[in-house]
């Protein structure tokens, strides 16, 4: 049984927030990639990705985030992550991506950091 990925995009204080829920893996990461590209191409290269409701992430999900960051950087933007799930945070730590992405405990902290 494949868990789905729920994606919603909101604007918080002028910053796009991509809110994810479910599983970010090889089956679902293309939808996140498409969403990030759309937001960046629409003129908002700085994005907050909220992973508060993400239950699982694999290497393809991480690769998608890195790809999004690369594209955002080309337009002088950045991507920051909101995540409190210890298992998800551990994946970022083990892979060294805590040095690539800023991780925040709350959406408000993330918005302040990029504003």
C-alpha positions in Angstrom: 0.0 0.0 0.0 1.5 3.3 -1.1 1.1 6.2 1.2 0.4 9.4 -0.7 2.0 12.8 -0.4 -0.2 15.8 0.4 1.0 19.1 -0.9 -0.5 22.5 -0.2 1.1 25.9 -1.0 0.3 28.9 1.2 1.8 32.4 1.4 2.9 33.4 4.9 4.1 37.0 5.3 4.9 37.1 1.6 6.9 33.8 1.7 5.6 30.7 -0.1 5.2 27.7 2.3 5.0 24.3 0.8 3.3 22.1 3.3 3.9 18.4 3.0 2.2 15.5 4.6 2.6 11.7 4.2 5.6 10.1 2.5 8.2 11.8 0.4 9.8 9.0 -1.6 10.6 7.7 -5.1 6.8 7.5 -5.9 5.8 10.9 -4.7 8.9 13.2 -5.1 8.1 14.2 -8.7 5.0 16.0 -7.4 7.1 18.0 -4.9 9.7 18.8 -7.7 6.9 20.1 -10.0 5.5 22.2 -7.1 8.9 23.7 -6.2 9.6 24.5 -9.9 6.3 26.2 -10.3 6.7 28.3 -7.1 10.3 29.3 -8.1 9.4 30.1 -11.7 6.4 32.2 -10.5 9.0 34.6 -9.0 9.4 33.3 -5.5 12.8 31.6 -5.2 12.9 31.6 -1.4 10.6 28.8 0.0 9.8 27.4 3.3 9.1 23.6 3.1 7.1 22.4 6.1 7.7 18.8 6.8 5.8 18.8 10.1 3.3 16.1 8.7 5.9 14.0 6.8 6.1 10.5 8.2 8.8 9.1 5.9 11.5 10.4 3.5 14.0 8.4 1.4 17.0 9.4 -0.7 14.9 10.4 -3.7 12.9 12.8 -1.5 16.2 14.3 -0.2 17.5 14.5 -3.7 14.4 16.4 -4.8 14.9 18.9 -2.0 18.5 19.4 -3.0 17.5 19.8 -6.7 14.9 22.4 -5.6 17.6 24.2 -3.6 19.9 24.3 -6.6 17.2 25.8 -8.7 16.3 28.3 -6.0 19.9 29.3 -5.6 20.2 30.0 -9.3 17.6 32.7 -8.8 19.2 34.0 -5.6 16.7 32.2 -3.4 16.9 29.5 -0.7 14.9 26.7 0.8 14.6 26.2 4.5 12.9 23.3 6.2 10.5 23.1 9.2 10.6 19.8 10.9 10.3 18.5 14.5 10.0 14.8 13.7 13.1 13.2 15.2 13.3 10.4 12.6 13.2 12.9 9.7 15.7 15.3 11.4 18.0 12.3 11.9 17.9 11.6 8.2 19.1 15.2 7.5 21.8 14.7 10.2 23.1 11.3 8.9 23.3 12.6 5.3 25.0 15.8 6.3 22.2 17.9 4.8 21.9 19.8 8.1 24.9 21.7 6.6 23.0 22.4 3.4 19.5 23.2 4.7 18.6 25.3 7.7 16.1 23.3 9.9 13.6 25.1 12.1 11.2 24.0 14.8 8.3 26.3 13.7 7.1 27.9 10.5 7.3 31.4 12.1 11.0 30.9 12.9 11.6 29.8 9.3 9.7 32.8 7.9 11.7 35.2 10.2 15.0 33.6 8.9 14.2 34.2 5.2 12.4 37.6 5.5 
